[in-house]
Amino acid sequence: MVERFLNMLAGVRRPALAVAAAAAMLGGCAGRDTGAAEVWDPIEGANRFVFSINRAVDTVAIRPVAVLYRDWMPAPAQRGLHNALENLGEPVTAIAEVVQGDPGRAGTTLARFLVNSTIGVVGLFDVASAIGLSKTKEGFGNTVGYYAGVEPENGGFYIVLPVIGPSNARDGVGLAIDAAVDPFSIVAFSISRDAGWIYAGARFGATVLDTRSRTLYALDDLERNSVDYYAALKSAYTQQRAEIIRQKREKNGPRAELERRDKLALVR
């Protein structure tokens, strides 16, 4: 089954590479190569408006619920929800790893998914890590950044998304591709439009709750110690995403960069 899935992914690798390359060019060209010097924020007024709404919603609803969840939900249940959400993301990670030219890693990711979905009871328990199948988390935001010929800090124009929060052109395109290739979303929407939206809403809500409960201390500390919370969050987000992409590009030194350029040349 693993081999069959990898063969299927190999069949879509070239068109997916083309999509990733196009998105990389979109992010790079639209955002200028500003590099690490600054974050390009041409719609700062609109971004600050959405940021203020997000902050109000967080203060009134999301943060209080996240605090209750963190303090009252038993730790094993919190771990189970987090594991299940991570398990749902494994197929997209495997697809992204194939597009990045690492089918071996994709095979491990798919094996993790199969083990955790069965022995791990629909992903509630991370049995795969216990037996030596290490976890990675990939998406097409990382993939676009991996192939883009600009500094990792340059993800195109900065944008604040409703509820989701900080993003940029590169990662916004990545989120859209992630959603488009997610097998669970495809199956849910193929059943019916209502089923698809119910699934998407439930998963999104659970992800927001899990993520917010895990970032309470970090975001509170950032807000408390910053003069301009909007600017501080924008900088922190950009640096974190850049570091992830830089490590991906440089994990094998100069050879990895040459291989990355060779892969990009395949779709030119």
Secondary structure, 3 states (H helix, E strand, C coil): CHHHHHHHHHHHHHHHHHHHHHHHHHHHHHHCCCCCCCCCCCCHHHHHHHHHHHHHHHHHHHHHHHHHHHHHCCHHHHHHHHHHHHHHCHHHHHHHHHHCCCHHHHHHHHHHHHHHHHCCCCCCCCHHHHCCCCCCCCCHHHHHHHHCCCCCCCCCCEEEECCCEEEEHHHHHHHHHHHHHCHHHHHHHHHCHHHHHHHHHHHHHHHHHHHHHHCHHHHHHHHHCCCCHHHHHHHHHHHHHHHHHHHHHHCCCHHHHHHHHHHHHCCC
